[in-house]
């Protein structure tokens, strides 16, 4: 999807409160010893495009 804000699961309340405009989003879980500690999210790719599989693989390296 080119614009996540148009997705059925998107919650626009944070954008409305902050004035930020979310277009693209990529998230991965942060786990330690089998426990979920949180989620790492990156928002709005710099080139204004969509995140791709290479972006996803890179992000998954960070919290592990």
N, C-alpha and C positions, 0 to 999 in steps of 0.2 A: 504494500500500500504506500503510495507516494506521500500521503498526509495522514499521520496517525490520528490527528484530531477529528477526522471524519469516521473513525472506526466506532463500532457499537460499544466497545468496552472502554473507550477513552473517557476519563473523568476531567471535564474542563474547569472544575472549580478552582484548582491551583492556578491555572492560567488566568482566570478571571481575577483572582485575588492579587496575583503578583504582576500582572500586565505582561507576562512572558508569553510568547507564542510558540507552542510545541508543534513541530512539523515531523520530526523523525526521532525515534526512540529505540535504544538497544539496552537490554538488561540481562544480567547474569547473577545467579545466586552466589553468595559468599558463604562458604562452609568451612568448618574446622572440626576435625575429628568426628565427622558425620553429623554435626549439628549445624543447622541453618542459623547464621549470625545476622544476615541481612541480604540486601540486594544492591548491586552496583549498577547504576544507570548512567548512560551517556545520552545526551539530548541534542538534537539538531546538528547533524553532520555539517562541517564547515563549508563544503561545496554545495550545500543546500539539497543534496541528493538523499537517497535512501541508504541506510547502512546495508552492507553486503556480508557474504559469508567470511571474507577476509577480516572485516571489522569484528565480526562475532568471534572468530578464532582468537584474535588478539585480545579482546576483552576477557575471554574465558581464562587466559593465562594469568591475568593480574591477581584475582583473589585466591589462586590455588598455590 
